[in-house]
């Protein structure tokens, strides 16, 4: 592995242990949030560093329209 990836892994893991959000980590390290998610998955795959559970998700939340609400209530 290159030295840049190892430094990025260390920085991400320390920021996660300090309870920073992924968006704030991406602004601090000046990287995209997707690359932060990839480094977290890389860390979890290697099981080198225990990380807290992450509850945030990519993308917007699911919204139910009025039509689907009526269909659910009807059923």
N, C-alpha and C positions, 0 to 999 in steps of 0.2 A: 504494500500500500504506500501511496505517496505521503509525504510529510504534511501536505496541506490537508488531506482527509483526516489524518490522525489529530491534527490541531483542531480541526472543526469538530470532530467527535468529542474531544475533551471539553471544548467550550460549550457545546450544546448540552452535554451531560451535566456540567456544573450549573448552567442556567436552569435546566429542568429541575435539578435538586433544590434550587432556590425558589421554586414555584413561580417561574415566569411563564407567561402565555407564549404560545408558538408564534403569534404575530409580533409580539415584542422581541422575541429572540431573533426573528428574521430581520427586524429593523436594526437591532443592535449589531448583528453580524453582517448586515447588508447583503443578505441572500434571500432568495424567494422562499415562501412558506413550504412549497413542495419539496425543495431540497432539504429543509429542516425535517419534514416528515420522513424523507428517505434516509437521512442520517439516523433518526430515531429507530427506524425499522432495522437498519444495519446494526445498531448497537444492541437491539433486542435479539437479533439473530445470533450474534456472537455471545450474548449473555455475559459480557464482561462487567457491566456496571448495572446495578439494580436501579430501575427508574420508576417513578410514581406513575400511576395509571393516568391516561390522558382521556378526558371526556369530550374534548372539542372535536368537531367534524369539519371536513371540507365542504364548501358549498352552502346553499341556503336551506333552511328547514322546510319540511313538507307542509303545504297548506291545503286544507280541504275546502273545496268550493261549496257553494250553497246547494248545488245540484246533487253532489255526492252525499252531503249531510241528509238531504231528503231521502235519498235512496237507502242510506243506512238505517234511518228511522223507520222507513217503510218495511224493510226486511225484518 
